[in-house]
Amino acid sequence: MLRVANSLLGGRAHEFILLSSDGQPVAAAGGEVLVPGYGLDAMPVLSGLFLVAETVPDDIDLKLADAQLAKIRTACAQIELINGVLGGIGLGAAWLAHAGYLQGRRCTVAAPHVQALKLACPEVSVSSLLYEIESNRLSCAGGSSGLDLMICWLGRSHGERLSQSLLQHFGLQRLRDAGERQSQTTAAPMGSSVKLAEAVALMEANLGEPLSTEEIAGLVGVSRRQLERLFKQHLDTLPSRWYLEQRLTRARRMLVQTSQSILQIGLSCGFTSGAHFSNAYRQFFNYTPRDERSARAAAWRAAPNASHQNTGHQNASQQNAGHQNIGHQNASQQNTGHQNTGQQNTGTTQTFTVPESRQHTPKDPI
């Protein structure tokens, strides 16, 4: 996005670089391996930082999450000293919130995680809107909302003509307003059914020790049949099916982000045995957990070996930047909000990917 904006503006209004948490290559959701110019610990002076993530701190090992949050706090402190921009893409704002940099501020995250973040960080005003811009704090739900966020933000800095040019470049008919809600299937239910929202929050909080549908219904104060009707009406699925999908999605993230064994991951996501986990995973994704690990390992081995050759000068590393991930990032996000610039013509923006495991096996971008 910033590269396109620079071209339309006829110069280098914004510079940007790609970061990862430890300076190692990161695998994006589409299989592309992104090679950062720096690790977060070695980042140069920047005027802004965007965190791109597809996991939240609670989804990874506690020690790793604490280590990542410590790095994020240090980086954000440098940005805040110059009143720079801090942004979150997908679940990036969840990391900013846990790091303490969204207190008293508005933000948004992907719809299925809105309620959980509200509970974890009550001092933050979490919405289910497409994107939020409050002063120098930016956030969006990920996917195509990253385009809307960046076009709106750049338009405020450079004028309506740039906004229209960017919309035309990306083939968009209009810029969606920041007040529009996410269209994900879980966004509407959160506002239209309190009981459904409570049930979803219970499921998300108990992925490792799944509750039965009867237990969930009893805890939220409805009958099993009523709960099934709510899920069918708003999510077009059964509670048990939706619950299973969340557990498998979490397991997939752990497979690509951690060094835990396949059995450990299966057990931590509520499966009773390795065979139970493998069968459920294959039925849902059409390949086994072992296939997942093997494919990511092959992608990582095929990545360039010079992950640190761009560390000498910012300009060199910036040419390959604009994508980073804080954990996992979607392919659609790679061309959108992975850049951050606080001040025109001066500060470099930096995108960083949220928690990645120290084992450098292929991972799904957060």
C-alpha positions as CSV (number, residue, x, y, z in Angstrom):
1,M,0.0,0.0,0.0
2,L,2.7,2.5,0.9
3,R,4.7,1.6,-2.2
4,V,1.6,2.4,-4.3
5,A,1.0,5.6,-2.4
6,N,4.5,6.7,-2.9
7,S,4.2,6.1,-6.7
8,L,1.0,8.1,-6.8
9,L,2.5,10.9,-4.8
10,G,5.5,11.0,-7.1
11,G,8.2,10.5,-4.4
12,R,9.1,8.8,-1.2
13,A,6.5,10.3,1.1
14,H,6.7,7.1,3.3
15,E,9.5,4.6,3.9
16,F,8.9,1.2,5.3
17,I,10.7,-1.9,6.4
18,L,9.7,-5.5,7.3
19,L,10.4,-6.9,10.7
20,S,9.8,-10.2,12.5
21,S,9.9,-10.9,16.2
22,D,13.4,-12.5,16.0
23,G,14.6,-11.5,12.5
24,Q,14.0,-14.9,11.0
25,P,11.8,-15.6,7.9
26,V,8.1,-15.9,8.4
27,A,5.7,-17.9,6.3
28,A,2.5,-16.1,5.2
29,A,-0.9,-17.8,5.0
30,G,-0.6,-18.3,1.3
31,G,2.7,-20.1,1.7
32,E,5.0,-17.2,0.7
33,V,8.0,-16.8,2.9
34,L,8.7,-13.3,4.0
35,V,12.3,-12.3,4.8
36,P,12.6,-9.4,7.2
37,G,15.3,-6.8,7.3
38,Y,15.5,-6.7,11.1
39,G,14.3,-8.4,14.2
40,L,12.2,-6.4,16.6
41,D,15.1,-6.1,19.1
42,A,17.3,-4.5,16.4
43,M,14.8,-2.2,14.8
44,P,16.1,1.2,13.7
45,V,14.5,4.6,14.6
46,L,11.0,4.6,13.3
47,S,8.0,6.9,13.4
48,G,5.4,4.1,13.5
49,L,4.9,0.4,14.0
50,F,2.1,-1.9,12.8
51,L,1.7,-5.3,14.4
52,V,0.1,-8.0,12.1
53,A,-1.2,-11.1,13.9
54,E,-3.5,-14.0,13.7
55,T,-3.1,-15.2,17.2
56,V,-3.6,-13.7,20.6
57,P,-1.2,-14.0,23.6
58,D,-3.4,-16.6,25.2
59,D,-3.0,-18.9,22.2
60,I,0.7,-19.5,22.6
61,D,3.1,-20.7,25.3
62,L,3.0,-18.3,28.3
63,K,6.8,-17.7,28.4
64,L,6.9,-17.0,24.7
65,A,3.9,-14.7,25.0
66,D,5.6,-12.8,27.8
67,A,8.8,-12.5,25.9
68,Q,7.0,-11.2,22.8
69,L,5.1,-8.7,24.9
70,A,8.3,-7.4,26.5
71,K,9.7,-6.8,23.0
72,I,6.6,-5.1,21.9
73,R,6.5,-2.8,24.9
74,T,10.1,-1.8,24.3
75,A,9.4,-1.0,20.6
76,C,6.2,0.8,21.4
77,A,7.9,3.0,24.0
78,Q,10.4,4.2,21.3
79,I,7.5,5.0,19.0
80,E,5.5,6.8,21.7
81,L,8.5,9.0,22.6
82,I,8.0,10.8,19.3
83,N,4.2,10.5,19.3
84,G,4.4,8.1,16.4
85,V,1.7,5.8,15.0
86,L,0.9,2.4,16.6
87,G,-1.4,0.1,14.6
88,G,-2.7,-3.5,14.7
89,I,-3.9,-5.7,11.8
90,G,-6.1,-8.7,12.4
91,L,-5.3,-9.6,16.0
92,G,-2.4,-7.1,16.2
93,A,-4.4,-4.7,18.4
94,A,-4.8,-7.5,20.9
95,W,-1.1,-7.5,21.4
96,L,-1.0,-3.7,21.7
97,A,-3.8,-4.0,24.3
98,H,-2.1,-6.7,26.3
99,A,1.1,-4.6,26.1
100,G,-0.7,-1.7,27.7
101,Y,-0.7,0.7,24.7
102,L,-4.4,1.0,24.1
103,Q,-5.6,1.9,27.6
104,G,-8.6,4.3,27.3
105,R,-8.4,3.9,23.5
106,R,-10.7,2.4,20.9
107,C,-9.6,-0.6,18.7
108,T,-11.0,-3.5,16.7
109,V,-10.0,-7.1,16.2
110,A,-11.3,-10.0,14.1
111,A,-14.9,-10.5,15.2
112,P,-14.6,-13.9,16.9
113,H,-12.1,-12.4,19.4
114,V,-13.9,-9.2,20.3
115,Q,-15.7,-10.5,23.4
116,A,-12.6,-12.3,24.7
117,L,-10.5,-9.2,24.3
118,K,-13.1,-7.1,26.1
119,L,-12.9,-9.5,29.1
120,A,-9.1,-9.6,29.1
121,C,-8.5,-5.9,28.7
122,P,-11.5,-4.0,30.2
123,E,-9.6,-0.7,30.1
124,V,-9.7,-0.9,26.2
125,S,-12.8,0.0,24.2
126,V,-13.0,-3.0,21.8
127,S,-15.5,-2.8,18.8
128,S,-16.5,-5.1,16.0
129,L,-16.2,-2.4,13.4
130,L,-14.1,-2.8,10.2
131,Y,-11.4,-0.4,11.4
132,E,-10.7,2.2,14.0
133,I,-8.7,5.4,13.8
134,E,-8.2,7.3,17.0
135,S,-5.5,9.9,16.8
136,N,-2.3,7.9,16.4
137,R,-3.8,4.5,17.2
138,L,-5.0,2.5,14.2
139,S,-6.5,-1.0,14.0
140,C,-8.5,-3.2,11.7
141,A,-10.0,-6.7,11.6
142,G,-7.7,-7.9,8.9
143,G,-8.4,-9.1,5.4
144,S,-9.8,-6.5,3.0
145,S,-10.4,-4.1,5.9
146,G,-6.7,-3.4,5.9
147,L,-7.2,-1.7,2.5
148,D,-10.0,0.5,3.9
149,L,-7.9,1.4,7.0
150,M,-4.8,2.5,5.1
151,I,-6.7,4.3,2.3
152,C,-8.6,6.3,4.9
153,W,-5.5,7.1,6.9
154,L,-3.4,8.1,3.9
155,G,-6.3,10.1,2.6
156,R,-6.5,12.1,5.8
157,S,-2.8,12.9,5.4
158,H,-2.6,13.6,1.7
159,G,-6.1,14.5,0.6
160,E,-9.1,13.0,-1.1
161,R,-7.4,12.8,-4.5
162,L,-5.0,10.2,-3.2
163,S,-7.9,8.2,-1.6
164,Q,-9.7,8.1,-5.0
165,S,-6.5,7.1,-6.8
166,L,-5.9,4.2,-4.3
167,L,-9.4,3.0,-4.6
168,Q,-9.1,2.9,-8.4
169,H,-5.7,1.2,-8.2
170,F,-7.1,-1.6,-6.0
171,G,-10.3,-1.9,-8.0
172,L,-12.6,-0.8,-5.1
173,Q,-15.9,0.9,-5.8
174,R,-15.9,2.8,-2.6
175,L,-14.1,3.3,0.7
176,R,-16.0,1.6,3.5
177,D,-16.7,3.9,6.4
178,A,-15.0,3.2,9.7
179,G,-18.4,3.0,11.3
180,E,-19.4,-0.1,9.3
181,R,-19.4,-3.4,11.2
182,Q,-17.5,-6.5,10.2
183,S,-19.4,-8.9,7.9
184,Q,-17.9,-12.0,9.5
185,T,-20.5,-14.5,10.6
186,T,-19.9,-13.9,14.2
187,A,-20.0,-10.1,14.1
188,A,-23.8,-9.7,13.9
189,P,-24.6,-12.3,16.5
190,M,-22.4,-10.5,19.1
191,G,-24.7,-7.5,18.8
192,S,-28.0,-9.3,18.2
193,S,-27.9,-12.2,20.7
194,V,-26.4,-11.9,24.1
195,K,-26.9,-15.6,24.8
196,L,-25.0,-16.5,21.6
197,A,-22.2,-14.1,22.5
198,E,-21.9,-15.7,25.9
199,A,-21.9,-19.2,24.4
200,V,-19.2,-18.2,22.0
201,A,-17.1,-16.6,24.7
202,L,-17.4,-19.8,26.8
203,M,-16.2,-22.0,23.9
204,E,-13.3,-19.7,23.1
205,A,-12.2,-19.8,26.8
206,N,-12.4,-23.6,27.0
207,L,-10.7,-24.8,23.8
208,G,-8.4,-27.1,25.8
209,E,-11.1,-28.7,27.9
210,P,-14.3,-28.6,25.8
211,L,-17.7,-28.3,27.4
212,S,-20.6,-30.3,26.2
213,T,-23.5,-28.5,24.4
214,E,-25.7,-29.2,27.4
215,E,-23.2,-27.6,29.8
216,I,-22.8,-24.5,27.6
217,A,-26.6,-24.2,27.3
218,G,-27.0,-24.5,31.0
219,L,-24.3,-21.9,31.8
220,V,-25.9,-19.3,29.5
221,G,-29.4,-20.1,30.7
222,V,-31.0,-21.6,27.6
223,S,-32.0,-25.1,26.6
224,R,-29.9,-27.2,24.3
225,R,-32.5,-26.8,21.5
226,Q,-32.6,-23.0,22.0
227,L,-28.8,-22.8,21.7
228,E,-28.8,-24.9,18.6
229,R,-31.4,-22.7,17.0
230,L,-29.3,-19.6,17.8
231,F,-26.2,-21.1,16.2
232,K,-28.2,-22.2,13.1
233,Q,-29.9,-18.8,12.8
234,H,-26.8,-16.7,13.1
235,L,-23.9,-18.9,12.2
236,D,-25.6,-21.5,10.0
237,T,-24.0,-24.4,11.9
238,L,-24.5,-26.5,15.1
239,P,-22.7,-25.5,18.4
240,S,-20.7,-28.7,18.4
241,R,-19.5,-28.1,14.8
242,W,-18.6,-24.5,15.4
243,Y,-16.7,-25.5,18.6
244,L,-14.7,-28.1,16.8
245,E,-13.7,-25.7,14.1
246,Q,-12.3,-23.3,16.7
247,R,-10.3,-26.0,18.3
248,L,-8.9,-27.2,15.0
249,T,-8.1,-23.7,13.9
250,R,-6.2,-23.2,17.1
251,A,-4.4,-26.5,16.7
252,R,-3.3,-25.5,13.2
253,R,-1.8,-22.2,14.5
254,M,0.1,-24.2,17.1
255,L,1.4,-26.6,14.6
256,V,3.0,-23.8,12.5
257,Q,4.0,-21.6,15.4
258,T,5.3,-23.8,18.1
259,S,7.7,-26.7,18.6
260,Q,5.3,-28.8,20.6
261,S,4.7,-32.3,19.5
262,I,1.6,-33.2,17.5
263,L,0.2,-35.2,20.4
264,Q,0.8,-32.3,22.9
265,I,-1.0,-29.9,20.5
266,G,-3.9,-32.3,20.1
267,L,-4.3,-32.9,23.8
268,S,-4.1,-29.1,24.5
269,C,-6.9,-28.5,22.0
270,G,-9.3,-31.0,23.7
271,F,-8.7,-34.1,21.6
272,T,-8.4,-37.4,23.6
273,S,-5.7,-39.0,21.6
274,G,-3.3,-38.6,18.7
275,A,-5.5,-40.7,16.5
276,H,-8.6,-38.6,17.5
277,F,-6.8,-35.4,16.7
278,S,-5.4,-36.6,13.4
279,N,-8.7,-38.0,12.1
280,A,-10.6,-34.8,13.0
281,Y,-7.9,-32.6,11.4
282,R,-7.9,-34.6,8.2
283,Q,-11.6,-34.5,7.9
284,F,-11.7,-30.7,8.3
285,F,-8.5,-29.7,6.4
286,N,-8.2,-32.7,4.0
287,Y,-4.7,-33.4,5.3
288,T,-3.1,-34.6,8.5
289,P,-1.3,-32.6,11.2
290,R,2.0,-34.3,10.1
291,D,1.3,-33.1,6.5
292,E,0.8,-29.6,7.8
293,R,4.2,-29.6,9.5
294,S,6.0,-31.2,6.6
295,A,4.6,-28.7,4.1
296,R,5.6,-25.7,6.2
297,A,9.1,-27.1,6.8
298,A,9.5,-27.5,3.0
299,A,8.4,-23.9,2.4
300,W,10.8,-22.6,5.0
301,R,13.8,-24.6,3.6
302,A,13.1,-23.1,0.2
303,A,13.3,-19.6,1.6
304,P,16.3,-17.4,0.8
305,N,19.2,-18.0,3.2
306,A,20.2,-14.4,3.4
307,S,17.6,-13.2,5.9
308,H,20.1,-10.8,7.4
309,Q,21.7,-9.5,4.3
310,N,19.4,-6.5,4.2
311,T,20.3,-5.2,7.7
312,G,23.0,-2.7,6.7
313,H,20.8,0.1,5.5
314,Q,17.1,0.8,5.9
315,N,16.6,1.7,2.3
316,A,17.8,-1.6,1.1
317,S,15.6,-3.6,3.4
318,Q,12.7,-1.3,2.7
319,Q,12.5,-2.4,-0.9
320,N,11.4,-5.9,0.2
321,A,9.2,-4.7,3.0
322,G,5.7,-3.8,3.8
323,H,4.8,-7.3,5.0
324,Q,5.4,-8.5,8.4
325,N,3.7,-10.7,10.6
326,I,3.2,-10.8,14.2
327,G,2.0,-14.2,14.2
328,H,0.1,-15.3,11.3
329,Q,-1.1,-13.0,8.5
330,N,-3.5,-13.5,5.8
331,A,-2.5,-13.3,2.2
332,S,-5.0,-10.5,1.7
333,Q,-3.3,-8.6,4.5
334,Q,0.1,-8.8,2.9
335,N,-0.7,-6.1,0.4
336,T,-2.5,-3.9,2.8
337,G,-1.8,-2.7,6.2
338,H,1.7,-4.0,6.8
339,Q,3.3,-0.7,6.9
340,N,3.4,2.1,9.2
341,T,4.5,5.7,8.8
342,G,4.0,8.3,11.3
343,Q,5.5,11.3,9.5
344,Q,5.8,12.0,5.9
345,N,9.2,12.3,4.3
346,T,11.0,11.3,7.5
347,G,10.1,8.4,9.7
348,T,10.2,4.9,8.5
349,T,7.3,2.7,9.3
350,Q,7.8,-0.8,10.5
351,T,5.6,-3.8,10.4
352,F,6.2,-6.6,12.8
353,T,4.8,-10.0,13.1
354,V,3.5,-11.2,16.4
355,P,4.5,-14.3,18.3
356,E,6.4,-16.8,16.3
357,S,8.0,-19.8,17.8
358,R,11.8,-19.9,18.2
359,Q,11.9,-23.0,16.2
360,H,12.1,-21.7,12.7
361,T,9.8,-24.3,11.1
362,P,7.3,-23.0,8.6
363,K,4.4,-21.2,10.2
364,D,1.1,-19.8,9.1
365,P,1.3,-16.1,9.3
366,I,-0.6,-14.9,12.3
